[in-house]
Amino acid sequence: MATDFAPYANLRMLWQPPGTITNFRAGVPAAGPAVVIEAFAKAKGRSEQDLPGVKAGDLILEGYLTRWALLGNASWLVAGASLSWNDTGYRPAGMLPGATGQAVLTNLTMLPTLADGAEQGKLRMLELSQPFGVGGIGIELREALGDKFRAALSTAI
């Protein structure tokens, strides 16, 4: 079931999960399949100073994940109808704070065309958390809203 924020999603991110080592003789692991993540994000201003993982001038975003899909061979900026979505609002397996990827902040219904004023850059997940904990009301809010995140969008690539 789609989250309450799904109709208002305005952020799309391309995340390349790290590979896993099945045994120590396997060498360097190949990265997992690329994942496209959509979210509802609200700007909280720009960073005024350099912080760990954040550069001065980065746009700080807060919001909720709404859905994600494995990319396959398509471009990550394709129309939403062409992907097979997991719309629970829960983050993909293996996604942790510190995850980075290309992102665009725009009207997602207009993709693959970018709307006027769209911002593209590199997104870094700073926090992935549940503000009310993992039990009780936190379970109900997570089901209705999705996973909460805080991120920094660097548009100076």
Secondary structure, DSSP 8 states (H G I E B T S, - for coil): ---TTGGG--EEEEE------SSTTS-S------EEEEEEEEEEEE-SS-BTTB-TT-EEEEEEEEEEEE-TTS-TTS-GGGS--B-S----TT--TT-EEEEEES-GGGTTS--TT-EEEEEEEEEEE-TT-SSTHHHHHHHHH--EEEEEEE---
